[in-house]
């Protein structure tokens, strides 16, 4: 069984989207792929079990949160 997830994050500016994507990109491989289009980041992940997907998404979203907080604090 394969579990696939897509998350779309829409930011208020391209600068924030670029910063968040840059911050999370090293952590993604090989578990998830992320791409940016304008202010939108799309993250796609695939795991062999729901438990693995849960752990991957928890880790990835924690990294996203830190990147967002850091970007906003720098403003």
ABEGO torsion letter per residue (X at the ends): XBBBBBBBBBBABAAAAAAAAAAAAAAAOAABBBBBBEABBBBBBBBABAAAAAAAAAAAAAAAAAAAAAAAAAX
